Amino acid sequence: MFSNLLPLHRVVRLLFWAAAAFALLMASLPQVVALPGDPNDKLLHILAFAVLALLAAFAYPRTRLLIILAGLSSFGALIEFVQLIPTLNREADWIDWAADTLAAAAVLGCVFLLRRLR
């Protein structure tokens, strides 16, 4: 009955790449999208990269967590470099990249501890 469904890790992999594409798109828009409650920019970075880290850890369970962290940190740096494009009217900020990296590191640290307990 369920034989034609994708395995869970493949579904999570698709979700990870969709979330990464969405994050890049939102960071590349010339106008910042207004969100209800006008949340803090750093909070949005932390939430985005926490979700990406969690999805990546489950999407790629055999990949070392430090490799995932390096990839996510590089992705955060890429976003900041994209925001340097003058026509986007965005501001690159190394503190945003640091927030991305620290959020991913915190989540992946929790994943590491949970894996050790299993």
Secondary structure, 3 states (H helix, E strand, C coil): CCCCCCCHHHHHHHHHHHHHHHHHHHHHCCCCCCCCCCCCHHHHHHHHHHHHHHHHHHHCCCCCHHHHHHHHHHHHHHHHHHCCCHHHCCCCCHHHHHHHHHHHHHHHHHHHHHHHHC
